[in-house]
Amino acid sequence: MALLVTGSPAANAAEAQAPDVRYAHSASGDLGTLEIGISSDSAVTGIRAHLVSAATQREVAVVETDAFDLVSGTADNGVWRTKKPLDLPDLGTYDVRVEATDADGDRSVDNSAGTLAYYVAAVFEDVRPDRTEIDTDHRQVRVDGTLKGRWPATRELKPLADHRVDLDVDYWTENTVHTDAQGRFSGTVTVNDAVPVQAVYRHDSANPYVLYGESASTSIDIRQVATRWTFETPVEARTIDFGEQVTVTATLERETAQGWVPFEGQSGGVLYEASSGTHWASVGYFTTGADGKSATFTHTPGETGTFRVASHSDDPFIAPASANSAEITVLRASVFTSFSAARTQDGGVRVEGAMDFPDGWTPADIPVHIQHSRDGKRWTHLLTTQASWSGEGHGFSADIADARRGYYRAQFDKTESFRGATSEAVRVGR
């Protein structure tokens, strides 16, 4: 029995795809060269580009396949460029209409494939400022250079005569000059900060077919006026008791050709910075007087540290300045509130006592040194014990075996934060 199978071969075949013209425009950096991107289901075999003046809507040129080279991609998905720039009658904008054919014989027409920008590209050469650093008395910068145009048909660079050039400071136009017959220009700008300077060509209705161009920018730096602070008080390192006030004053000077002179009218402030680095306190703010002095402040430091005076001007030509004073060591009080020494039945001596730290802080470690003297004048160390909190103070005690007669006392050595203390001396007989 025969089996008859029927069907349509065309139903399984891929549908033919006409070439897709993705874009058409001037090549980047080479405005007279036409670049076209095309993809298809088979190799592109034919390209015809019609150039139509946007101004007159008249066709001025037709570019055939043999004028193009494949410059990237593949024949079925690539980019074609004209082998050399196009030679068109006039500068301006041209609409590009493209006919494309592939190896399968498929053909497409795109009447709005893109635009050819057939313009002169502005190119700057040898643009240079006459200085790359300014100071408060010399803020003028002269900029020299040459403006040329790259013609789209030949890529030739020619001087652009009598064209406007903007001289920009920090991307804002500060001066506009014109080129001479050789395209040269020169102009001066005022610079008031550390900013870039460059020459820029912007669209000009007098020269409508020259495109935007800019030179490389040059950074202009500032040579600042040096300033310095000198403390009048405190001048030398000193040690004070907790709760004692310290007077602070300093003088600001600026450097001139004649040397250092007082600097009036500068604002700043004074801080007290703990040497531990844990915190700081604001002491006050000021504006310097004619003698360059800050206001006089008084401050009660809570711990060891230094005063820091600083000034900063809104004028970028004035350098900020700061300085730290000599260190102020702050010591809190320590006192023995009681001390006793008594002979024991076994011939030894028992000492007892208590300490207080009235300024609010307590040492983490409280070593108490027990000392002996035969005459109450020359003392010998016997032992060290620790004082600890006992509810009514920081108590301590110790037993001394085979203790001699004479005088006994307790001593707490000075630390970074506390004054030393010595108890009263107690005489012990046999």
C-alpha positions as a printed Julia matrix, in Angstrom:
430×3 Matrix{Float64}:
  0.0    0.0     0.0
  1.54   3.32   -1.0
  1.59   6.28    1.45
  1.14   9.68   -0.12
  2.82  12.61    1.75
  2.03  16.12    0.74
  3.36  19.46    1.92
  4.73  22.89    0.99
  8.54  23.3     0.91
  8.13  27.06    1.1
  6.52  26.76    4.52
  9.85  25.58    6.03
 12.09  27.99    4.22
 13.3   31.16    5.91
 11.73  34.29    4.59
 14.06  36.48    2.58
 15.4   39.49    4.44
 16.18  42.71    2.64
 19.26  44.63    3.78
 18.71  46.83    6.83
 20.46  50.22    6.59
 21.12  51.02   10.25
 22.67  54.43    9.82
 24.56  56.76    7.5
 26.65  59.74    8.65
 30.02  61.48    8.53
 32.89  59.44    9.95
 34.02  60.66   13.36
 36.93  63.07   12.96
 36.69  62.94    9.17
 33.55  64.85    8.17
 33.94  64.4     4.41
 33.98  60.6     4.67
 30.61  58.83    4.47
 30.07  55.89    6.81
 27.14  53.45    6.44
 26.14  50.55    8.69
 24.2   47.69    6.99
 23.07  44.21    8.08
 21.38  41.48    6.01
 20.8   37.7     5.85
 23.53  37.41    3.23
 26.52  39.39    2.11
 25.88  42.96    1.01
 26.94  43.21   -2.62
 25.72  46.63   -3.7
 25.53  50.1    -2.13
 24.37  53.29   -3.77
 24.17  56.49   -1.71
 22.32  59.57   -2.95
 23.36  62.86   -1.33
 20.6   65.48   -1.25
 21.22  69.07   -0.11
 19.17  69.8     2.98
 19.04  73.43    1.92
 17.82  72.97   -1.68
 16.51  69.38   -1.64
 18.46  68.77   -4.85
 20.55  65.65   -5.37
 24.21  66.64   -5.75
 26.03  63.29   -5.89
 25.59  59.53   -6.13
 28.2   57.29   -4.5
 28.47  53.79   -5.99
 29.6   50.48   -4.46
 33.17  50.62   -5.68
 33.71  53.84   -3.71
 33.25  51.97   -0.38
 35.47  49.73    1.73
 34.28  47.39    4.49
 36.1   48.79    7.54
 34.64  46.7    10.38
 32.34  43.74   10.94
 31.42  41.29    8.16
 29.87  41.55    4.72
 26.45  40.63    6.12
 26.74  42.9     9.18
 29.35  45.61    8.9
 30.36  49.19    8.42
 31.33  50.65    5.04
 33.19  53.89    4.45
 34.09  55.8     1.34
 37.71  55.19    0.41
 38.39  58.9     0.25
 36.51  62.03    1.31
 33.67  63.18   -0.93
 34.15  66.24   -3.08
 30.86  68.13   -2.92
 30.05  71.53   -4.37
 29.13  73.3    -1.14
 29.57  73.08    2.62
 26.48  72.23    4.59
 24.18  69.36    5.6
 23.28  66.55    3.18
 20.52  63.99    3.6
 21.68  60.48    2.72
 19.37  58.09    0.86
 20.74  54.55    0.54
 19.96  51.63   -1.83
 21.43  48.31   -0.68
 21.46  44.87   -2.33
 22.59  41.51   -0.9
 23.83  38.24   -2.4
 20.28  36.78   -2.43
 19.15  39.56   -4.71
 17.16  41.29   -2.0
 17.08  45.05   -2.25
 16.05  47.83    0.1
 15.76  51.61   -0.17
 16.1   53.93    2.86
 15.24  57.53    1.98
 16.16  58.81    5.46
 19.26  56.78    6.3
 21.09  59.67    7.93
 22.99  62.91    7.45
 26.4   63.89    6.14
 27.74  66.91    8.07
 29.9   68.43    5.35
 31.49  71.13    7.49
 34.87  72.55    8.35
 36.16  71.2    11.69
 37.79  73.81   13.95
 41.3   72.77   15.07
 43.51  74.65   17.55
 47.29  74.56   17.35
 50.0   75.79   19.74
 47.59  77.22   22.31
 49.61  78.3    25.36
 49.22  80.69   28.28
 52.14  82.92   29.14
 52.13  81.62   32.72
 50.86  78.59   34.61
 51.01  80.19   38.07
 49.54  83.44   39.34
 49.72  85.34   42.61
 47.64  87.99   44.3
 49.43  90.83   42.48
 49.65  89.14   39.05
 46.32  87.67   37.99
 46.46  88.4    34.24
 47.13  85.48   31.88
 47.76  85.99   28.16
 46.67  83.17   25.84
 48.18  82.78   22.34
 47.43  80.22   19.65
 46.32  79.48   16.1
 42.89  78.47   14.81
 42.72  76.32   11.68
 39.99  74.48    9.84
 40.08  70.95    8.44
 38.29  70.97    5.06
 36.04  67.94    4.52
 36.96  67.31    0.87
 40.75  67.23    1.32
 41.38  67.01    5.11
 43.69  69.96    4.56
 44.28  72.31    7.51
 43.99  75.99    6.61
 44.16  79.09    8.85
 40.74  80.52    9.73
 41.07  84.29    9.38
 38.82  86.77   11.18
 37.06  84.12   13.29
 35.92  84.62   16.87
 37.77  82.7    19.58
 36.48  82.54   23.15
 39.06  82.46   25.94
 37.47  80.46   28.76
 38.41  80.48   32.42
 36.97  77.58   34.39
 34.67  76.85   31.39
 33.22  80.38   31.33
 34.07  82.86   28.58
 36.14  85.73   29.98
 37.31  87.3    26.71
 36.58  86.98   22.98
 39.23  87.78   20.36
 39.5   87.51   16.57
 42.07  85.67   14.5
 44.37  87.47   12.08
 45.01  86.52    8.43
 47.17  83.56    9.54
 44.6   82.33   12.06
 46.67  83.56   15.0
 45.03  85.05   18.1
 46.07  86.53   21.41
 44.1   87.74   24.41
 44.27  88.3    28.15
 42.03  86.91   30.88
 41.84  87.58   34.61
 42.18  84.48   36.77
 41.02  84.57   40.39
 41.39  80.95   41.42
 43.2   77.72   40.59
 41.26  76.86   37.41
 41.71  75.61   33.82
 42.13  78.02   30.88
 41.43  77.09   27.25
 40.53  78.48   23.82
 37.12  77.56   22.35
 35.51  78.07   18.95
 31.73  78.23   19.17
 29.12  78.51   16.44
 29.2   81.89   14.75
 26.48  83.04   12.35
 29.15  84.87   10.35
 30.86  81.53    9.66
 28.0   79.0     9.79
 29.9   76.06    8.3
 32.66  75.84   10.89
 31.95  73.41   13.71
 32.75  73.69   17.41
 36.34  73.09   18.49
 38.36  73.52   21.66
 42.0   73.43   22.7
 43.4   71.3    25.49
 42.95  73.09   28.82
 45.88  74.32   30.89
 45.64  74.32   34.68
 46.6   77.62   36.27
 47.93  77.26   39.81
 48.05  79.84   42.57
 51.1   80.92   44.5
 49.54  81.81   47.82
 50.63  84.48   50.26
 52.24  82.65   53.18
 50.82  83.31   56.66
 51.91  82.19   60.12
 50.73  82.27   63.72
 52.82  83.01   66.8
 51.54  82.5    70.36
 52.1   85.27   72.87
 50.48  83.24   75.63
 51.01  80.52   76.56
 54.58  80.55   75.25
 56.18  77.74   77.22
 54.95  74.38   78.44
 53.5   74.61   81.92
 51.72  72.55   84.54
 48.53  73.8    86.18
 46.04  72.52   88.72
 42.65  71.34   87.56
 40.27  74.32   87.53
 42.97  76.91   86.8
 42.37  79.32   83.9
 44.83  79.94   81.07
 44.99  83.12   78.97
 45.39  82.68   75.2
 46.46  85.21   72.57
 48.34  84.91   69.27
 49.45  87.06   66.31
 48.91  86.38   62.6
 51.52  87.61   60.09
 51.78  87.53   56.3
 54.9   87.34   54.18
 55.78  90.35   52.02
 58.79  91.47   50.03
 59.78  93.48   53.12
 59.42  90.49   55.46
 56.71  89.32   57.84
 54.11  91.92   58.83
 50.92  91.79   60.96
 47.86  90.6    59.02
 44.65  92.46   59.75
 41.05  91.42   59.1
 41.48  87.64   58.99
 38.91  85.42   60.67
 39.64  82.33   62.69
 39.11  80.44   65.88
 40.81  78.84   68.85
 40.33  75.26   70.04
 41.68  73.35   73.01
 42.76  69.89   71.87
 43.3   67.09   74.37
 46.7   65.4    73.97
 44.92  62.06   74.24
 43.2   62.86   70.92
 39.81  62.0    72.39
 38.12  65.38   72.09
 38.46  69.13   71.68
 36.67  72.22   72.99
 35.87  75.49   71.27
 37.53  78.46   72.99
 36.33  81.31   70.75
 36.3   83.07   67.36
 37.95  86.29   66.25
 38.93  88.7    63.47
 42.51  89.92   63.7
 43.12  93.59   64.45
 45.57  96.02   62.88
 48.35  94.44   64.95
 47.46  91.01   63.64
 46.4   89.8    67.08
 43.5   87.52   67.79
 41.14  88.33   70.62
 42.33  87.44   74.11
 40.59  84.38   75.53
 40.63  82.57   78.84
 39.96  78.86   79.11
 39.88  76.29   81.87
 41.34  73.07   80.45
 39.82  69.82   81.65
 42.88  67.74   80.84
 46.37  67.94   79.36
 46.47  69.39   75.85
 47.35  72.32   73.61
 45.6   75.39   72.22
 45.21  75.45   68.43
 44.69  78.72   66.57
 43.7   78.67   62.9
 42.64  81.12   60.18
 41.22  80.62   56.69
 40.47  83.28   54.11
 37.79  83.29   51.43
 40.5   84.71   49.17
 42.18  81.71   47.5
 45.4   83.74   47.24
 45.77  83.75   51.03
 47.18  80.53   52.49
 45.46  79.19   55.61
 47.58  78.98   58.74
 47.41  77.2    62.07
 49.64  76.57   65.06
 49.56  74.75   68.38
 50.72  76.23   71.64
 53.13  74.62   74.06
 51.49  71.81   76.02
 49.47  72.57   79.12
 49.68  69.72   81.64
 46.6   69.57   83.85
 46.98  67.74   87.16
 44.13  66.84   89.52
 44.51  66.81   93.27
 45.22  63.75   95.39
 45.24  63.82   99.23
 45.7   61.45  102.13
 42.69  61.85  104.41
 44.11  59.57  107.11
 47.23  57.61  108.02
 48.22  55.58  111.08
 51.09  53.31  112.08
 51.03  51.16  115.25
 53.17  48.43  116.79
 51.62  44.96  116.79
 51.97  42.24  119.46
 54.37  40.26  117.31
 56.75  43.19  117.01
 55.69  44.33  113.6
 54.0   47.57  112.51
 50.58  47.87  110.88
 49.93  50.9   108.71
 46.47  52.0   107.56
 45.08  55.0   105.75
 42.79  56.43  103.08
 43.08  58.69  100.04
 40.71  61.04   98.24
 40.72  62.55   94.74
 38.5   65.65   95.05
 38.55  66.82   91.4
 36.16  64.17   90.1
 38.51  61.66   88.51
 40.09  58.61   90.14
 43.21  56.79   88.91
 42.6   53.3    87.58
 45.57  52.13   89.63
 46.42  53.65   93.07
 49.84  52.43   94.27
 50.7   53.64   97.79
 54.34  53.49   98.81
 55.11  52.94  102.55
 58.32  54.63  103.7
 60.43  54.62  106.89
 62.82  57.17  108.4
 64.85  57.01  111.6
 64.96  60.78  111.94
 61.95  61.96  109.89
 64.22  63.47  107.24
 65.78  60.7   105.17
 63.26  58.17  103.91
 63.6   54.57  102.77
 61.04  52.67  100.69
 59.65  49.59  102.45
 56.78  48.29  100.3
 53.97  49.22   97.92
 50.33  48.44   98.5
 47.18  49.28   96.55
 44.42  51.61   97.69
 40.9   50.59   96.72
 37.4   51.94   97.23
 36.05  51.13  100.7
 32.78  53.06  100.75
 34.19  56.15  102.45
 37.34  56.64  100.5
 40.16  54.7    98.94
 41.58  52.68  101.79
 44.85  50.8   102.13
 46.7   48.82  104.79
 49.9   46.77  105.2
 51.75  44.78  107.86
 55.5   45.25  108.26
 57.33  42.43  110.04
 60.39  43.13  112.21
 59.67  46.84  111.89
 62.15  49.24  113.37
 61.27  52.19  115.49
 61.13  55.6   113.87
 58.81  57.4   111.49
 56.38  55.92  108.93
 54.48  57.62  106.15
 52.59  56.89  102.86
 53.33  58.44   99.49
 51.43  58.57   96.14
 53.62  59.5    93.17
 52.64  62.1    90.58
 51.13  60.67   87.35
 50.25  62.17   83.97
 46.92  63.34   85.39
 47.31  63.59   89.19
 49.49  65.47   91.61
 51.54  63.45   94.05
 50.64  63.35   97.77
 52.37  62.48  101.02
 50.68  61.57  104.3
 51.67  62.92  107.67
 54.55  61.09  109.35
 53.73  58.91  112.38
 56.37  57.95  114.97
 56.43  54.39  116.24
 58.49  53.38  119.26
 59.5   49.95  120.51
